[in-house]
């Protein structure tokens, strides 16, 4: 293997990796500021119930969600077969869907909601930087999933319309495969996940609510072992981290099993 001919663009790829690292830092800072802002708004909203709202008992609900997920997978780690850092990111828009079960707590202007939510995302495919042209990683992140426990604050503006903010923590994962024709790797990844977002809701009836929301989801980085020569030799690691910007339409039904108590 002629490493001199294949691995000449050291300075270029170190620059790309440095730029990618800066991008990650900026994204992390934006995520932290967004989370802090959401927490501040939630704490600023009144938690004091009035007699009218207090008379309404907490209720169970089920919700279903569909929408578009604009995913990005960032790469890191080192290809030890060539001694070069992996860099770059692959992005793709796809479909997402899921559901949740939760409990409401009525308040003066709206309610708190705590829920457990599960969601799936379609395939993300693209390329990230390996050791240089023509060696680019073909990246596939399939069967994306997340399960989070969420806390939302619904703030009623009228009897039917309002805003909500919140977020959640839990876990997420995906099935990752990478291949640059020299080294390759495959793993079933899972890691800590968090999300934050907000939107608007409309009470269509006393029991049916529809909302439109934006959410940012992040799944922590995971290392995928790389191998060389058909899997015979280790070749470093490919570190991947997945994030998604989601636009979601959600339908929520209060007391879906209320008829069982009749």
C-alpha positions in Angstrom: 0.0 0.0 0.0 1.5 3.3 -1.1 0.7 5.6 1.8 2.7 8.5 0.3 0.5 8.7 -2.8 -2.8 8.2 -0.9 -2.3 10.3 2.2 -0.7 13.6 1.0 -3.5 16.1 2.0 -2.6 16.2 5.7 -2.9 20.0 6.1 -6.1 20.2 4.2 -7.9 17.5 6.2 -6.5 18.9 9.5 -8.1 22.2 8.5 -11.4 20.5 7.7 -11.3 18.7 11.0 -10.5 21.9 12.9 -13.5 23.6 11.1 -15.7 20.7 12.0 -14.6 20.9 15.7 -15.5 24.6 15.8 -18.9 23.9 14.2 -19.6 21.2 16.9 -18.7 23.7 19.7 -21.0 26.4 18.2 -23.8 23.8 17.9 -23.3 22.7 21.5 -23.4 26.3 22.8 -26.5 27.1 20.8 -28.2 23.9 22.2 -27.2 24.9 25.8 -28.5 28.4 25.4 -31.8 27.1 23.9 -32.2 24.7 26.8 -31.5 27.5 29.3 -33.9 29.8 27.7 -36.7 27.2 27.7 -36.1 26.5 31.4 -36.2 30.2 32.2 -39.5 30.6 30.4 -41.0 27.6 32.1 -40.0 28.9 35.5 -41.3 32.3 34.7 -44.8 31.0 33.8 -47.2 31.0 36.7 -47.7 27.6 38.4 -50.5 28.8 40.7 -53.9 27.2 39.9 -57.1 29.1 40.2 -60.2 27.5 41.7 -61.8 27.0 38.3 -58.9 25.1 36.8 -58.1 23.3 40.1 -61.6 21.7 39.9 -60.5 19.9 36.7 -58.7 16.7 37.6 -55.5 15.5 35.9 -56.1 13.4 32.8 -54.3 10.7 30.9 -53.8 11.2 27.1 -52.4 9.5 24.0 -50.8 11.3 21.1 -49.5 10.5 17.7 -47.0 12.5 15.8 -45.7 12.7 12.2 -43.4 15.1 10.4 -40.1 15.9 8.7 -36.7 15.3 10.3 -33.7 17.1 9.0 -30.8 14.9 10.4 -27.1 15.5 10.6 -24.5 12.9 11.4 -21.1 14.4 12.4 -17.9 12.2 12.2 -14.8 12.0 14.3 -12.2 9.4 15.5 -9.1 8.3 13.7 -8.4 6.1 10.7 -5.2 4.4 12.0 -4.6 2.6 8.7 -3.6 6.0 7.3 -3.1 8.0 10.5 -5.7 10.6 9.5 -8.6 12.0 11.6 -12.1 11.4 10.3 -14.1 14.6 9.7 -17.1 16.1 8.0 -20.9 15.6 8.3 -23.7 13.9 6.4 -27.1 15.5 6.3 -30.5 14.4 4.9 -34.2 15.1 5.4 -36.4 12.2 6.1 -39.8 11.1 7.6 -40.3 10.7 11.4 -43.3 9.3 13.3 -44.1 8.2 16.8 -46.4 8.5 19.8 -46.6 9.2 23.5 -48.6 8.5 26.6 -48.8 11.2 29.3 -50.6 12.9 32.2 -51.8 16.5 32.5 -51.8 18.8 35.5 -54.3 21.7 34.9 -53.1 25.2 35.8 -54.3 28.8 35.8 -53.4 29.4 32.1 -53.0 26.0 30.5 -51.4 22.9 32.0 -48.2 20.9 32.6 -47.8 17.7 30.7 -45.4 14.8 31.5 -45.1 12.0 29.0 -43.1 9.1 27.7 -42.5 9.4 23.9 -41.1 7.0 21.3 -40.2 8.0 17.8 -38.5 6.6 14.7 -36.6 8.2 11.8 -36.0 7.0 8.3 -32.7 6.3 6.7 -29.9 8.9 6.6 -27.3 8.3 3.9 -24.4 10.4 2.7 -20.6 10.8 2.8 -18.0 12.1 5.2 -14.3 12.7 4.9 -11.8 9.9 5.0 -8.2 10.1 3.9 -8.9 12.1 0.7 -10.3 11.7 -2.8 -11.3 9.1 -3.9 -11.6 7.8 -0.3 -14.8 9.1 1.2 -16.9 7.2 3.7 -20.2 6.0 2.4 -22.3 6.5 5.6 -25.7 4.9 6.3 -27.6 5.5 9.6 -30.7 3.3 9.5 -33.5 2.4 12.0 -33.1 5.6 14.0 -35.1 5.7 17.2 -35.5 7.7 20.4 -37.4 7.2 23.7 -37.6 10.3 26.0 -39.4 11.4 29.1 -40.7 14.9 28.3 -42.1 17.8 30.3 -44.2 20.4 28.4 -45.8 23.6 29.6 -49.0 24.5 27.7 -49.7 28.3 28.0 -53.3 29.1 27.0 -53.9 32.3 25.2 -57.6 31.8 24.5 -60.0 28.9 25.4 -58.9 27.1 22.3 -55.4 28.4 21.3 -52.0 28.5 23.0 -48.3 28.0 23.0 -46.1 25.3 24.6 -42.4 24.8 25.5 -40.5 22.0 27.0 -38.0 19.2 26.4 -37.0 15.8 27.6 -34.2 13.3 28.2 -33.8 9.6 27.5 -32.0 7.5 24.9 -31.7 7.0 21.2 -29.8 5.1 18.6 -29.4 3.9 15.0 -27.7 1.2 12.9 -24.5 2.6 11.4 -22.4 1.4 8.6 -19.3 3.2 7.1 -17.1 2.2 4.2 -14.4 4.0 2.3 -13.3 1.0 0.2 -10.2 0.6 2.4 -11.6 0.5 5.9 -15.1 -0.2 7.1 -17.2 -0.5 10.2 -20.7 -1.5 11.4 -22.4 -1.1 14.8 -25.8 -0.9 16.4 -25.4 2.4 18.3 -27.3 3.7 21.4 -26.6 6.6 23.7 -28.0 9.3 25.9 -30.4 11.7 24.0 -32.1 15.0 24.8 -34.5 17.3 23.0 -36.0 20.7 23.4 -38.6 22.6 21.5 -42.0 24.4 21.4 -44.9 25.2 19.2 -48.6 26.1 19.1 -51.7 24.1 19.9 -55.4 24.2 19.0 -58.1 22.5 21.0 -60.4 21.2 18.3 -62.8 19.7 20.9 -62.8 19.2 24.7 -60.8 16.0 24.2 -58.9 16.4 20.8 -55.9 18.8 20.4 -53.7 19.3 17.5 -50.3 21.0 17.7 -47.5 22.1 15.3 -44.0 22.2 16.8 -40.3 22.5 16.2 -37.8 20.3 18.1 -34.1 19.8 18.3 -32.9 16.3 19.2 -29.3 15.3 19.9 -27.9 11.8 20.5 -24.4 11.6 22.1 -21.4 10.4 20.2 -20.6 6.6 19.8 -17.5 4.9 18.6 -17.7 2.3 15.8 -14.6 0.1 15.4 -13.0 0.3 11.9 -11.2 -2.7 10.3 -8.9 -3.1 7.3 -8.1 -5.9 4.9 -11.6 -7.5 4.9 -12.0 -7.2 8.7 -8.7 -8.9 9.5 -6.9 -5.9 11.0 -8.1 -3.1 13.3 -8.0 0.4 11.7 -9.1 2.8 14.5 -12.6 4.1 15.2 -15.3 6.2 13.6 -17.1 8.4 16.1 -20.5 9.5 15.1 -23.1 11.8 16.8 -26.6 12.3 15.4 -28.8 15.4 15.7 -32.1 16.3 14.1 -34.2 19.4 13.5 -37.8 18.2 13.5 -41.1 19.8 12.3 -44.0 17.8 13.8 -47.7 17.6 13.6 -49.2 16.0 16.7 -52.8 14.8 17.5 -53.6 14.3 21.2 -56.6 12.6 22.7 -57.5 13.1 26.4 -58.9 10.2 28.3 -58.9 7.8 25.4 -60.0 4.9 27.7 -62.6 6.9 29.7 -65.3 4.6 28.4 -63.8 1.7 30.4 -64.9 3.5 33.6 -68.5 3.8 32.6 
